[in-house]
């Protein structure tokens, strides 16, 4: 499933960069993700190479989403199983 999730976010990022979402009135946008550790796992917890590469790609582009008015609200039961870069970009709520 990691390829499909990456494709959805790639399309979202491309649309945000081209200002298509802003023109259509979609932004501001909030995306809720439960169990974030399955989307951006650490190198050790990724299920395969493709999963790990998708996590790295998401981590590199999460700031692009935020800068375009797309907010990610995520939940996890184990904060340390999320890639360090994604943890730094997230706002931690307890």
Residue pairs with C-beta under 8 A, 6 or more apart in sequence:
2 47
2 50
2 51
2 54
2 55
3 50
3 54
5 39
5 54
6 54
6 57
6 58
9 58
9 61
9 65
10 57
12 21
12 65
12 70
13 61
13 64
13 65
15 21
16 22
16 27
16 64
16 65
16 68
16 69
16 70
17 64
17 68
21 27
21 29
21 68
21 69
21 70
22 68
22 69
27 68
27 69
27 70
28 69
28 70
28 71
29 69
29 70
29 71
30 70
30 71
30 72
30 73
31 70
31 71
31 72
31 73
32 73
32 74
32 75
33 39
33 72
33 73
33 74
33 75
34 74
34 75
35 75
35 76
35 77
36 74
36 75
36 76
36 82
36 86
36 90
37 45
37 76
37 77
37 78
37 81
37 82
39 55
39 58
39 74
40 55
40 58
40 59
40 82
40 83
40 86
41 47
41 51
41 52
41 55
41 81
41 82
41 83
42 80
42 81
42 82
42 83
42 84
43 52
45 81
46 52
46 55
55 83
55 86
56 83
58 86
59 83
59 85
59 86
59 89
60 85
62 72
62 86
62 89
63 89
65 71
65 72
66 72
66 89
72 90
74 90
76 82
79 87
79 92
82 90
